[in-house]
């Protein structure tokens, strides 16, 4: 397994819904924020230039093409206690890749959320997907690991 990026995302009072726990939409926001940190600031072995997208040319954007999230336990707001997020790349395709996540409310707890997002590179000038270059593929591969263990969907 390759590297795993770990970060802390601060919980906010406004993330709590009327039931007293972190709302599912806000949980997705936490994963989104962690994903952006991963793409821009993940350390790369043997390099002083961080970020998985350091070799992506300007004019190429990343778009989320799909997301799956499994909620395993309730997430209650605790003042000054950040969420702990682990992220890695679980698949690399021709113009897209998938990242896996685990979100914990405490380091000693099992994941409250496991999720994956498929991200497509998009050439904004050409108006089509951008094939992943050898340099970007190698950078993504430094964080390549196992797919997330998501629950089976009913009817499949």
Protein Blocks (a to p, Z undefined) as FASTA:
>chain_A
ZZdddddddddfklpcfkopacfklmmmmmmmmmmmmmmmoccehiabecjklmgcehia
cddfbdcdddfbdcdddehiacddddddfbdcfkbccddddddfbfkbccfbdcdddddd
ddfknopacdddfklmmmmmmmgccdddddddehZZ
